[in-house]
């Protein structure tokens, strides 16, 4: 009898628990859907209105365009030079990201495999670099760029972007390299590989999750930068998308 009573209780409580779960999920999703709507709706109207003429736009913001008008896009490409800015940004970001990943991975590998106090101090030194706000370095960067003759060049942006994100990249790579077993390196040493070949042939390929993580974060950071580009570049032909 007791078993039957327990079974009946479970049968009665399951629908109630299910209704409670559905209610909670609904209450959670409603504000999320409203947030998504606030993001998507303005974007949709921006795209719709981009195909209108100026007269159509001012006559009725909410209406659909009478025809597919691409003149606005042609005028934007011809008058703003956005394609050149896009090319500048892509070149600078990819070069900076490549240099950052290569240097940071090598530094982090040495720190992760170091068993001395110097390795720990070096790691803390790079962590301290993450606490330094970039805005306080703008004036020194400007003066250094003028002194070494790289002001108003793409090279100075590549060097600065590479250096600014090295502390963060070293932090991520060090944490990742510490999870890799040292047995892999010992096996490579037994096969005759030196330290450099072991790193580039064994450790670096295995660190692809860390590379992707670092790459995504610093790509977004470089692409959205405005202050550094505004400080170091003034020529129209060398401006990035954010600055332009």
C-alpha positions, 0 to 999 in steps of 0.5 A: 500500500505504501508503494502505491501511495508513493507512486500516486504522489509522484504521479500527482507531483510531476505535472505540478513540477512541469508546470512550475518549470515551464512558468519559470522558463517563460518568465526568464525568456520574456525579458530576454526576448524583449532585450533581443527585440531592442537590438534587432528592431533598430537594426532591421529599420536601419537596413530598410531605410538604407534603401530609401531616398532622402524624400522617402525617409523624411516622409515616412520613417516606418514605411517600406522603400518603393524600390531597391535603391542602392545609391546610398551605398554607392555614395557612402563607398565613394565619399567616405573611403570606407573600403580603404579604411577597412583594408587598413584595419584588416591589415593592422589587426591581422599583423598585430594578432599574429605577432601577439600570439607568437610572442605571447605563446613563447613567453607563456611557455617559458613561464609555465615550465619554469620552476624558479622564482624568476618565472613566478615574478615574470608572470606577476609582472605581466599580470601587473600590466593588465592593471595599467589603463591604456589611456595613461600611456597615450601621451608617452606613446605619441612622444615615442612615435614622434621620436622614432619616426613612426608617427602617422604610420601603420607600423606604430599601430601594429607595434602598440596593439601587439604590446598592449595585449601581451599581458592578457595573452600571456595570462591565458596561454600560461594557464593553458600550458600548465594543463598540458602534461610534461610527458609530451615534451619528454617523449619529444626529447627522447625522439631527439627534438630540441626545446624549440622544435618541441614547442613548435611541433608539439606544444603550439599545435596542441594550444589551439583552444588557447590561440582561438580564445586569445585571437577572438578577444584581441581581434575585437579589441583591436578592431574597436580601438579608437583612442590609440588610432586617433593619437597616432594616425592623422592621415586620411589614407591610413585611418582605421574604420573606427577612426574614420 
